[in-house]
Amino acid sequence: MNNYLLFIDTEASGLPHTWNLPYSAADNWPHALQVSWVVYDDARKLVKKQDHYINTEGITITPKAEEIHGLTPEFLRANGKPRAEVMQLLAEDLLQYQPMVIGHFMRLDYYLLGAGFYRSAIENPLDKLPVFCTMVATTQLKHRPLVRHLRLDELYYMLFSTQLQHQHNALNDVLATAECFFELRERGEIPDALIRRQNKEFERQRDPANKPKGCLLPALMIILLVAIIIYSL
């Protein structure tokens, strides 16, 4: 496993209309409104924490998304930074630490960030880094695989028997994701072999314009359904 782990989460303006269009399809990909990430070393020591709101002037936030995370255009105008500034900070950390990048519903975050890099005219460092999704892992656990993907709050409660507080704030969610990942590693539920397996499977999804074929289509429908469930909370 990499010497550094970077956990990341985003809050978005909505969901993609479809999952297999290039980032140049501007109207298809939602915008990241909040991007938060934390970096841990291989001793599980927190070495960096970043939390940024993005001023997306003129961008439409869907009512459902705003209801979930509470981020309004007025708040973002007052507290947000230019998108390119935030994406540049993220790119610098990805290049410096060369981490494995971990998220809960990593595929959505990966595409949102890919679109953000594209819109900012910044080369996407994520394309060359290993990734891991704790949501997908809930059906792949070594000793106790589950029948469906768990939302982050469900996974957190399963592991710690306590409710996840302040969900859908990207910084809180990313810290909770790190807690869950480390706990699952401690329990032996996420062996190195599972990390390698996920990365091999994710290679087919790195470019959203590469349309999956055959048996991959049902998997895409499941992921889309999970996204709808998340945004229905």
Backbone bond lengths (Angstrom), bond angles and torsions (degrees), N, CA, C in turn:
res aa  C-N    CA-C-N  psi(-1)  N-CA   C-N-CA  omega(-1)  CA-C   N-CA-C  phi
1 M - - - 1.459 - - 1.528 109.11 -
2 N 1.318 116.95 153.67 1.461 121.63 -177.39 1.526 111.83 -62.87
3 N 1.338 116.03 157.04 1.464 121.09 179.26 1.520 112.17 -68.15
4 Y 1.339 116.19 -23.27 1.463 120.43 179.99 1.525 109.75 -128.60
5 L 1.324 114.78 147.13 1.459 122.51 174.41 1.518 107.70 -119.11
6 L 1.318 116.85 130.12 1.463 121.69 175.92 1.515 108.01 -115.75
7 F 1.318 115.97 113.80 1.459 122.06 177.11 1.523 108.01 -93.39
8 I 1.326 116.38 136.92 1.463 119.21 -174.09 1.521 110.87 -139.40
9 D 1.329 115.03 149.13 1.462 120.60 175.25 1.520 108.68 -149.73
10 T 1.314 115.16 152.25 1.462 121.40 178.84 1.524 109.64 -131.04
11 E 1.314 115.03 153.95 1.461 121.74 164.47 1.519 106.06 -114.84
12 A 1.324 116.81 136.90 1.461 120.57 -166.45 1.519 112.55 -122.26
13 S 1.319 114.26 166.95 1.468 121.37 178.81 1.517 112.21 -78.69
14 G 1.327 117.51 -9.70 1.456 121.87 -179.12 1.512 109.33 167.01
15 L 1.318 116.98 -156.70 1.457 123.27 177.46 1.525 109.83 -116.25
16 P 1.339 117.66 156.84 1.465 119.64 176.22 1.526 110.93 -62.41
17 H 1.333 115.98 146.59 1.465 119.69 174.07 1.523 109.88 -69.96
18 T 1.323 116.36 -39.34 1.459 122.45 175.00 1.518 107.49 -144.92
19 W 1.338 116.59 160.33 1.463 120.31 -171.63 1.524 113.01 -102.84
20 N 1.313 119.06 4.18 1.467 119.25 -173.58 1.524 112.85 -128.95
21 L 1.338 116.90 38.73 1.456 121.51 174.43 1.521 109.62 -112.79
22 P 1.322 118.11 151.91 1.471 120.29 178.26 1.519 111.26 -67.22
23 Y 1.319 115.55 162.20 1.461 120.36 179.71 1.522 112.19 -63.49
24 S 1.315 117.06 -20.65 1.469 120.45 178.53 1.526 112.08 -69.83
25 A 1.338 117.48 -14.78 1.470 120.80 175.35 1.522 107.81 -77.85
26 A 1.328 115.00 82.02 1.470 121.23 -166.85 1.519 113.24 -58.55
27 D 1.321 117.26 -38.80 1.465 119.84 -175.81 1.522 112.84 -74.92
28 N 1.332 116.86 -12.59 1.461 119.77 -176.17 1.524 112.63 -82.36
29 W 1.326 116.20 -38.63 1.460 119.56 -170.41 1.520 111.49 -96.38
30 P 1.335 117.31 127.17 1.469 119.90 177.02 1.522 110.82 -67.20
31 H 1.324 114.87 171.47 1.460 121.19 -177.63 1.522 109.89 -106.72
32 A 1.319 116.12 141.09 1.460 120.87 172.91 1.521 109.05 -74.01
33 L 1.324 116.63 126.88 1.462 122.53 179.17 1.527 111.75 -99.96
34 Q 1.307 116.09 -28.99 1.463 122.62 176.12 1.518 107.54 -139.78
35 V 1.307 117.17 132.15 1.464 122.67 177.13 1.523 107.77 -128.32
36 S 1.326 115.58 123.27 1.464 121.11 -179.21 1.520 109.08 -130.40
37 W 1.321 115.62 140.27 1.459 119.26 176.63 1.523 110.01 -148.18
38 V 1.331 114.38 151.45 1.462 122.01 176.13 1.520 107.71 -131.54
39 V 1.324 115.89 146.43 1.461 122.17 -179.13 1.522 108.70 -118.23
40 Y 1.343 115.84 130.22 1.458 122.22 175.16 1.524 108.83 -119.20
41 D 1.342 115.99 148.07 1.456 118.62 173.61 1.521 109.46 -88.55
42 D 1.343 116.46 -177.11 1.465 119.00 -174.72 1.526 112.67 -74.49
43 A 1.335 117.14 -4.30 1.465 120.86 172.05 1.527 110.95 -96.88
44 R 1.320 116.22 10.13 1.469 124.06 -179.66 1.531 112.17 64.96
45 K 1.309 115.74 28.65 1.460 121.10 175.84 1.520 109.21 -92.19
46 L 1.336 116.41 130.34 1.461 121.18 177.76 1.526 109.05 -70.49
47 V 1.331 116.40 121.11 1.463 120.07 -178.09 1.525 112.53 -111.67
48 K 1.328 117.66 -15.57 1.463 119.05 179.08 1.521 109.69 -160.82
49 K 1.337 115.69 144.18 1.467 121.68 177.08 1.518 108.39 -139.02
50 Q 1.326 116.15 127.26 1.461 121.80 -178.48 1.531 109.65 -130.72
51 D 1.326 115.74 139.45 1.466 121.25 179.90 1.521 107.83 -145.83
52 H 1.333 116.98 117.93 1.462 120.40 -173.64 1.529 110.92 -137.59
53 Y 1.320 115.22 135.26 1.457 121.73 168.14 1.528 108.18 -95.85
54 I 1.327 115.40 150.49 1.459 121.02 -177.05 1.518 109.54 -116.90
55 N 1.306 115.76 129.44 1.464 121.77 176.61 1.523 108.56 -81.61
56 T 1.310 115.97 101.74 1.464 121.28 -178.32 1.523 108.79 -103.29
57 E 1.303 116.30 65.39 1.461 122.15 -178.75 1.524 109.98 -55.06
58 G 1.341 115.67 128.18 1.458 120.25 177.38 1.512 114.78 84.78
59 I 1.335 117.89 -1.20 1.459 121.84 -179.76 1.529 109.51 -90.40
60 T 1.321 115.97 136.11 1.459 120.75 178.60 1.523 110.62 -83.20
61 I 1.320 115.88 128.69 1.460 121.57 173.37 1.519 107.25 -102.47
62 T 1.333 117.30 124.92 1.456 119.14 -177.93 1.527 109.78 -65.71
63 P 1.329 117.63 148.43 1.472 120.06 178.87 1.523 112.91 -56.25
64 K 1.335 117.21 -39.33 1.463 119.88 -179.45 1.520 110.93 -64.68
65 A 1.334 117.15 -43.38 1.465 120.07 179.57 1.523 110.75 -63.49
66 E 1.332 116.50 -44.21 1.467 120.02 -179.66 1.525 111.13 -63.46
67 E 1.324 116.06 -36.87 1.467 120.31 178.03 1.524 111.06 -63.12
68 I 1.322 116.61 -35.15 1.461 120.77 -176.21 1.524 112.00 -75.87
69 H 1.327 116.52 -52.37 1.468 118.09 -174.19 1.527 114.34 -101.15
70 G 1.329 117.79 -11.45 1.457 120.61 175.29 1.510 115.38 74.01
71 L 1.329 118.02 11.56 1.465 121.13 -179.67 1.524 109.37 -86.67
72 T 1.311 116.36 119.26 1.460 122.06 -177.62 1.523 110.20 -107.46
73 P 1.330 117.34 158.80 1.472 119.43 175.82 1.526 112.26 -56.23
74 E 1.325 117.26 -37.65 1.460 120.67 -179.44 1.536 111.07 -64.55
75 F 1.339 116.24 -44.07 1.465 119.91 178.78 1.524 110.83 -62.87
76 L 1.323 116.59 -42.89 1.461 120.29 -177.00 1.521 111.88 -69.22
77 R 1.321 116.96 -34.99 1.469 118.94 176.02 1.524 110.86 -63.77
78 A 1.328 116.16 -36.77 1.466 120.37 -177.28 1.528 112.77 -81.14
79 N 1.328 117.18 -30.33 1.464 120.57 -171.47 1.526 114.47 -119.11
80 G 1.319 117.17 -9.22 1.450 119.99 -174.93 1.516 113.95 -85.54
81 K 1.327 114.75 155.89 1.458 123.08 175.17 1.529 108.83 -106.21
82 P 1.327 118.37 163.53 1.461 120.10 174.30 1.530 110.41 -59.53
83 R 1.326 115.62 140.58 1.469 119.69 -177.52 1.524 111.22 -55.93
84 A 1.315 118.36 -46.64 1.464 121.07 -176.22 1.527 111.68 -59.80
85 E 1.325 117.04 -34.01 1.469 120.37 179.19 1.525 110.63 -65.49
86 V 1.328 116.72 -44.65 1.464 120.54 -179.93 1.523 110.86 -67.59
87 M 1.327 117.04 -43.76 1.461 120.10 -179.11 1.526 110.96 -65.42
88 Q 1.311 117.50 -33.18 1.465 120.34 177.47 1.524 111.03 -67.32
89 L 1.330 117.02 -40.73 1.465 120.35 176.45 1.525 111.16 -61.19
90 L 1.333 116.28 -42.99 1.460 120.24 178.45 1.524 110.50 -64.54
91 A 1.322 117.12 -45.20 1.462 120.69 179.95 1.525 110.95 -58.51
92 E 1.316 116.87 -41.40 1.467 120.48 -179.62 1.521 111.27 -63.34
93 D 1.332 117.69 -40.74 1.463 119.80 178.93 1.526 111.40 -69.57
94 L 1.315 117.22 -38.60 1.463 120.23 177.68 1.524 110.67 -63.10
95 L 1.314 116.89 -40.50 1.464 120.75 -179.87 1.525 111.31 -72.92
96 Q 1.322 117.21 -37.21 1.467 120.19 -178.36 1.522 112.02 -69.94
97 Y 1.326 116.84 -47.74 1.463 120.31 -172.31 1.527 113.42 -90.67
98 Q 1.339 118.43 -20.36 1.469 121.53 -177.55 1.529 110.23 46.63
99 P 1.333 117.23 55.03 1.463 120.16 -171.92 1.526 112.50 -87.88
100 M 1.319 115.20 170.25 1.451 119.57 157.83 1.522 105.97 -81.99
101 V 1.317 116.80 133.73 1.460 122.06 -174.95 1.523 108.30 -101.80
102 I 1.325 116.40 126.75 1.462 121.80 -171.51 1.519 109.49 -125.56
103 G 1.318 115.91 135.69 1.452 120.89 176.49 1.513 110.66 -149.04
104 H 1.307 116.28 169.22 1.467 121.97 174.43 1.523 106.34 -105.83
105 F 1.329 116.21 110.53 1.468 125.55 -164.34 1.532 108.22 72.77
106 M 1.327 113.85 57.83 1.457 122.26 -174.47 1.518 112.21 -60.87
107 R 1.311 116.97 -32.81 1.464 119.04 -176.41 1.526 111.36 -62.93
108 L 1.323 117.59 -40.74 1.459 120.19 178.27 1.525 110.49 -66.48
109 D 1.333 117.45 -47.44 1.464 119.98 178.67 1.529 111.05 -60.85
110 Y 1.327 116.29 -40.88 1.468 121.15 -179.17 1.524 110.63 -59.30
111 Y 1.330 117.14 -45.22 1.461 120.37 -179.05 1.527 111.94 -72.76
112 L 1.329 117.36 -38.79 1.465 119.56 176.90 1.522 110.79 -60.27
113 L 1.325 115.95 -44.09 1.458 120.05 179.94 1.521 111.08 -70.36
114 G 1.336 116.62 -36.95 1.459 119.22 175.84 1.513 111.61 -60.13
115 A 1.337 116.19 -42.47 1.462 120.19 176.74 1.524 110.53 -65.39
116 G 1.340 116.78 -37.16 1.458 120.31 178.36 1.515 112.53 -64.57
117 F 1.333 116.57 -42.59 1.468 119.81 175.77 1.526 110.59 -62.87
118 Y 1.325 116.74 -42.42 1.464 120.42 -179.67 1.525 110.69 -61.24
119 R 1.317 116.82 -47.57 1.466 120.87 -178.76 1.528 111.89 -66.02
120 S 1.322 116.60 -24.00 1.464 120.77 -179.74 1.523 112.27 -93.88
121 A 1.326 117.07 0.64 1.472 122.48 -178.56 1.535 111.12 57.89
122 I 1.343 115.55 41.08 1.465 122.15 178.10 1.524 108.10 -116.93
123 E 1.328 116.47 133.36 1.460 119.54 177.29 1.525 109.56 -61.10
124 N 1.311 116.31 137.32 1.462 122.28 -173.29 1.529 111.28 -84.46
125 P 1.341 119.06 105.41 1.470 120.24 179.31 1.522 113.18 -70.52
126 L 1.328 117.87 -19.23 1.464 120.30 -178.98 1.521 112.00 -60.80
127 D 1.321 116.34 -29.48 1.461 119.87 -175.45 1.520 112.99 -60.77
128 K 1.321 116.97 -20.85 1.466 120.68 -175.06 1.527 112.77 -110.24
129 L 1.332 117.04 8.44 1.461 119.89 -175.15 1.529 111.62 -114.91
130 P 1.330 117.73 147.66 1.467 120.17 175.10 1.521 110.48 -69.10
131 V 1.317 115.48 150.54 1.461 120.84 -178.70 1.528 109.18 -132.34
132 F 1.336 115.04 162.64 1.457 120.52 175.94 1.513 108.47 -150.62
133 C 1.335 116.32 140.01 1.460 121.99 -178.53 1.526 109.61 -116.92
134 T 1.323 116.45 118.16 1.461 119.79 178.92 1.522 111.94 -72.17
135 M 1.332 117.86 -24.64 1.457 119.64 177.48 1.529 110.35 -69.41
136 V 1.319 116.72 -49.19 1.464 120.73 177.67 1.524 110.00 -61.22
137 A 1.321 116.79 -35.77 1.464 120.69 -177.19 1.517 112.92 -63.24
138 T 1.333 118.23 -23.25 1.467 119.15 -176.52 1.524 112.43 -64.17
139 T 1.331 118.07 -21.53 1.467 120.30 174.99 1.528 111.82 -98.83
140 Q 1.343 117.12 5.37 1.465 121.19 -177.27 1.528 112.68 -122.66
141 L 1.324 117.61 6.89 1.460 120.53 -175.04 1.525 111.05 -57.31
142 K 1.317 116.44 144.40 1.458 121.25 -172.94 1.517 112.40 -65.32
143 H 1.325 117.78 -44.94 1.462 121.18 -173.86 1.524 113.40 -102.75
144 R 1.328 116.59 -26.04 1.462 118.92 -173.44 1.531 110.60 -141.18
145 P 1.328 118.39 61.37 1.469 119.29 179.04 1.526 111.05 -65.50
146 L 1.309 116.19 142.08 1.456 121.66 -177.43 1.523 110.25 -100.45
147 V 1.327 115.92 163.71 1.462 119.92 -174.35 1.524 112.00 -83.20
148 R 1.321 118.08 -14.88 1.463 120.35 178.39 1.522 109.24 -146.35
149 H 1.315 115.36 161.69 1.459 120.20 176.70 1.530 110.16 -68.62
150 L 1.302 116.25 134.89 1.461 120.70 178.88 1.523 110.90 -93.27
151 R 1.331 115.47 140.89 1.458 119.54 168.00 1.528 108.48 -64.49
152 L 1.314 116.41 161.92 1.460 119.88 -177.70 1.522 111.46 -60.31
153 D 1.328 117.18 -42.00 1.465 118.83 -179.60 1.526 111.50 -65.20
154 E 1.334 117.10 -34.46 1.466 120.62 178.39 1.532 110.65 -67.93
155 L 1.323 116.00 -44.48 1.464 119.70 178.95 1.526 110.63 -63.37
156 Y 1.310 116.19 -42.44 1.464 120.59 -179.55 1.533 110.54 -61.56
157 Y 1.322 116.62 -42.84 1.466 119.87 179.58 1.528 110.86 -67.51
158 M 1.326 117.07 -39.61 1.460 120.52 179.36 1.530 111.04 -60.41
159 L 1.325 116.25 -38.41 1.461 120.34 -175.72 1.524 113.31 -82.97
160 F 1.332 116.82 -37.02 1.465 119.78 -169.73 1.531 114.11 -119.14
161 S 1.326 117.47 -1.54 1.475 122.60 179.28 1.519 112.26 53.61
162 T 1.312 116.01 36.98 1.460 121.42 176.70 1.519 108.93 -145.23
163 Q 1.310 116.35 149.91 1.456 120.76 -177.40 1.529 110.56 -75.26
164 L 1.316 116.02 139.45 1.459 121.59 175.42 1.523 109.03 -75.02
165 Q 1.319 115.97 124.09 1.459 121.45 -177.38 1.529 110.95 -93.50
166 H 1.333 114.93 149.74 1.472 122.15 173.67 1.529 111.99 55.48
167 Q 1.330 115.38 44.16 1.460 119.83 178.40 1.522 110.29 -67.63
168 H 1.332 115.23 154.28 1.463 124.28 -178.78 1.523 112.31 71.55
169 N 1.322 116.44 18.73 1.453 121.97 156.50 1.522 104.78 -102.79
170 A 1.323 117.48 122.82 1.460 120.23 -169.05 1.525 112.55 -58.42
171 L 1.327 118.05 -38.64 1.464 119.36 -179.08 1.520 110.92 -66.78
172 N 1.323 118.01 -44.13 1.466 120.22 177.71 1.519 110.97 -62.41
173 D 1.326 116.31 -41.46 1.463 119.82 -178.86 1.524 111.72 -66.91
174 V 1.325 116.57 -37.72 1.460 118.42 -177.80 1.532 110.73 -70.63
175 L 1.322 117.22 -35.55 1.466 119.81 175.93 1.527 110.90 -67.48
176 A 1.333 116.63 -37.37 1.465 120.46 177.07 1.525 110.86 -66.99
177 T 1.324 116.85 -38.62 1.463 120.56 177.40 1.519 110.61 -61.12
178 A 1.321 116.81 -42.01 1.463 120.42 177.88 1.529 110.72 -62.56
179 E 1.328 117.08 -44.12 1.466 120.59 177.81 1.522 110.83 -57.51
180 C 1.332 115.89 -45.37 1.465 120.36 -178.02 1.524 110.87 -65.43
181 F 1.312 117.22 -44.11 1.464 120.47 -179.44 1.523 110.63 -60.91
182 F 1.314 117.25 -48.28 1.462 119.79 -177.95 1.526 111.34 -65.45
183 E 1.322 117.51 -36.73 1.462 120.22 178.17 1.527 110.82 -66.51
184 L 1.321 116.85 -41.64 1.464 120.23 178.68 1.526 111.27 -66.20
185 R 1.327 117.10 -36.93 1.466 119.97 175.28 1.534 109.74 -64.68
186 E 1.324 116.21 -42.06 1.463 120.72 -178.76 1.524 110.62 -61.97
187 R 1.327 116.61 -36.02 1.465 121.04 -179.75 1.525 112.76 -82.20
188 G 1.303 117.83 -1.66 1.457 121.08 -179.33 1.511 114.32 77.19
189 E 1.332 117.58 15.22 1.463 121.53 -177.82 1.535 112.42 -82.67
190 I 1.335 116.93 -21.23 1.465 120.51 178.97 1.524 108.17 -120.52
191 P 1.326 117.55 83.73 1.466 120.00 176.27 1.530 110.62 -75.80
192 D 1.317 115.93 166.56 1.463 120.20 178.90 1.524 111.36 -58.06
193 A 1.324 116.67 -33.20 1.466 119.73 -179.14 1.522 111.47 -62.11
194 L 1.331 117.77 -36.01 1.463 120.57 178.36 1.523 110.46 -68.95
195 I 1.314 117.26 -38.46 1.464 120.33 177.32 1.524 110.15 -61.82
196 R 1.329 116.71 -44.08 1.476 120.00 178.10 1.524 110.69 -64.13
197 R 1.316 116.96 -40.38 1.468 121.03 -179.98 1.519 111.09 -62.64
198 Q 1.336 116.62 -46.42 1.462 118.90 179.59 1.521 111.67 -60.29
199 N 1.326 117.07 -41.34 1.459 119.32 -178.92 1.516 111.90 -65.88
200 K 1.315 116.58 -37.92 1.458 119.90 177.26 1.524 110.49 -63.20
201 E 1.328 116.60 -42.83 1.461 120.77 179.32 1.526 111.40 -68.78
202 F 1.335 117.25 -35.05 1.462 120.46 -175.92 1.523 112.13 -72.74
203 E 1.333 117.52 -21.48 1.465 119.83 179.90 1.523 111.43 -55.56
204 R 1.322 117.31 -31.80 1.468 120.99 -179.09 1.517 112.21 -75.72
205 Q 1.334 116.98 -11.11 1.461 120.27 -175.56 1.528 112.90 -112.64
206 R 1.324 118.54 -1.93 1.466 120.04 -174.16 1.522 112.03 -60.25
207 D 1.308 117.26 -40.86 1.465 120.59 178.48 1.518 107.89 -99.66
208 P 1.332 118.60 112.38 1.470 119.23 -176.94 1.516 113.13 -62.93
209 A 1.335 117.74 -21.25 1.461 120.48 -179.14 1.520 112.20 -77.74
210 N 1.343 117.92 -11.45 1.457 121.23 174.98 1.514 108.43 -80.42
211 K 1.311 117.27 98.36 1.459 121.09 -174.75 1.520 110.03 -69.93
212 P 1.342 117.78 126.00 1.458 120.41 177.13 1.517 111.20 -69.32
213 K 1.303 114.75 154.39 1.455 120.14 -177.31 1.518 110.28 -122.39
214 G 1.314 113.86 159.53 1.452 121.43 170.58 1.505 114.15 55.86
215 C 1.344 115.36 -121.17 1.459 120.42 -171.24 1.515 112.93 -70.32
216 L 1.316 119.19 -10.49 1.457 119.60 179.10 1.513 112.41 -75.88
217 L 1.316 117.61 -20.99 1.460 120.11 -177.02 1.523 112.97 -60.72
218 P 1.335 119.79 -46.28 1.463 118.10 177.04 1.520 112.53 -58.33
219 A 1.330 117.25 -37.15 1.463 119.23 178.95 1.509 111.01 -62.20
220 L 1.320 116.84 -39.21 1.460 119.54 178.01 1.518 110.97 -64.25
221 M 1.317 117.35 -39.30 1.456 120.47 179.07 1.526 110.43 -64.06
222 I 1.332 116.75 -37.76 1.460 119.90 178.38 1.516 110.40 -64.06
223 I 1.335 116.92 -44.42 1.460 120.21 -179.68 1.515 110.38 -63.30
224 L 1.338 117.36 -41.12 1.458 120.32 178.10 1.523 110.62 -62.93
225 L 1.334 116.76 -40.13 1.459 120.31 178.09 1.521 110.73 -62.59
226 V 1.328 116.74 -40.54 1.460 119.95 177.66 1.516 110.37 -61.20
227 A 1.337 116.57 -41.21 1.468 119.70 178.53 1.517 110.73 -60.44
228 I 1.327 116.63 -42.30 1.459 120.30 179.46 1.521 110.40 -63.47
229 I 1.343 116.46 -40.49 1.463 120.14 178.66 1.518 110.47 -62.67
230 I 1.341 116.37 -44.15 1.461 120.33 -179.69 1.510 110.34 -59.39
231 Y 1.332 117.32 -43.57 1.455 120.72 -176.83 1.527 112.41 -82.05
232 S 1.327 116.21 2.00 1.463 119.62 176.14 1.519 111.89 -98.50
233 L 1.335 117.35 -0.75 1.466 120.27 -177.71 1.514 111.27 -65.82
